[in-house]
Structures are given as structure tokens and as C-alpha cells.
Amino acid sequence: SFRGKRATMEDFYDVKLTEIDGHAVSLFGVFDGSWGVTCC
């Protein structure tokens, strides 16, 4: 990621790893600070 015209970075990402009924489950989210969720 890189900073654009704004003074601060408004983008954010998060990763959640868990196990459900013995199965690994991964959730990924990338959030664009000006447009909402861009990728899940």
C-alpha cells in the first residue's frame, strides 16, 4: 500500500484465523478508507 494525496493512510486490512468443527477457517478483509470494502 502507499499513501496518496491525503496526509494519512485511511486503508486497513484484517485477518482472522480460527477453527470450526476441526476445520481451519480464515477470513480476510481489505477496507478502502474512502470507498468501503474492496475485497473479502
Backbone as a ProteinNet text record, in pm:
[ID]
protein_1_A
[PRIMARY]
SFRGKRATMEDFYDVKLTEIDGHAVSLFGVFDGSWGVTCC
[TERTIARY]
84.2	0	88.4	31.1	106.8	13.1	69.4	-9.2	-37.7	-160.7	-199.5	-193.3	-294.2	-295.7	-320.5	-379.9	-413.6	-291.8	-295.2	-182.2	-174.3	-284.7	-285.5	-337.5	-297.4	-344.3	-478.4	-583.1	-714.8	-752.5	-667.7	-695.2	-659.5	-719.2	-699.6	-720.1	-647.5	-671.4	-677.6	-745.2	-756.2	-760.6	-703.5	-700.7	-745.2	-839.8	-887	-869.7	-803.9	-783.8	-849.6	-927.9	-995	-1016.9	-1071.6	-1102.9	-1248.9	-1322.5	-1463.3	-1483.1	-1530	-1552.5	-1430.4	-1311.4	-1189.6	-1135.4	-1198.5	-1153.7	-1098.5	-984.1	-925.9	-1009.7	-1042.1	-1120.3	-1042.5	-1028.1	-955.4	-1046.7	-1049.3	-1126.3	-1029.6	-1038.4	-951.7	-1038.2	-1002.9	-1075.9	-980.3	-1007.1	-930.4	-1030.5	-1009	-1103.4	-1039	-1106	-1060	-1124.5	-1044.5	-1095	-1192.4	-1194	-1286	-1401.1	-1393	-1495.9	-1559.9	-1516.1	-1573.3	-1491.6	-1554.9	-1483.9	-1451	-1324.4	-1284.1	-1255.3	-1233.9	-1200.4	-1224.5	-1280.6	-1300.7	-1262.7
-118.2	0	124.1	231.5	356	472.4	581	699.8	777.6	821	901	1049.1	1123.3	1268.4	1312.3	1226.1	1262.7	1248.4	1321.6	1321.2	1191.6	1119.4	996.5	879.9	760.2	639	599.3	586.2	551.9	407.7	335.1	195.5	107.2	-12.6	-102.1	-244.7	-337.8	-479.1	-555.8	-670.6	-753.5	-899.5	-984.9	-1128.5	-1198.7	-1288.5	-1367.1	-1514.6	-1587.2	-1731.2	-1800	-1903.9	-1976.4	-2120.1	-2198.2	-2337	-2362.6	-2424.1	-2456.4	-2603.2	-2678	-2822.5	-2893.8	-2856.5	-2921.6	-2873.8	-2772.2	-2719.5	-2578.5	-2553.1	-2419.1	-2325.4	-2208.6	-2107.9	-1977.2	-1914.2	-1787.5	-1682.6	-1565.4	-1453.4	-1338.2	-1279.9	-1170.2	-1052.2	-934	-814.7	-701.9	-633	-515.4	-401.6	-295.4	-185.5	-59.6	0.9	125.3	238.8	326	432.9	527.6	534.9	627.6	558	425.5	359.5	239.1	197.7	82	-43.4	-159.7	-286.2	-303.8	-331.9	-350.3	-497.7	-577.2	-718.3	-799.2	-915.5	-1002.7	-1144.6
0	0	0	-41.8	-44.6	-17.3	27.8	59	-67.5	-83.2	-199	-167.2	-208.1	-191.4	-47.1	33	170.6	262.3	371.3	465.1	545.6	558.2	637.5	554.7	592.1	525.9	588.1	508	559.1	527.5	458	424.7	544.3	548	660.8	613.2	671.1	641.8	772.3	770.2	889.4	846.2	927.8	902.8	1030.2	1018.3	1132.3	1099.7	1188.2	1173.8	1291.5	1264.8	1370.9	1327.9	1415.6	1384	1420.7	1327.9	1348.9	1317	1413.3	1396.2	1339	1386.1	1341.5	1208.3	1149	1019.1	1036.8	974.5	978	890.8	945.5	873	876.2	761.6	750.8	687.6	747	693.2	667.2	548.3	509.7	467.1	510.7	470.1	436.9	326.5	288.4	275.4	350.5	356	299.6	204.9	144.4	223.8	280.7	366.6	300.9	169.3	102.8	29.9	8.3	-70.4	-2.5	114	180.2	153.4	160.7	142.9	-4	-34.5	-173.2	-206.4	-105	-129.2	-3.4	-15.8	100.4	65.9
[MASK]
++++++++++++++++++++++++++++++++++++++++

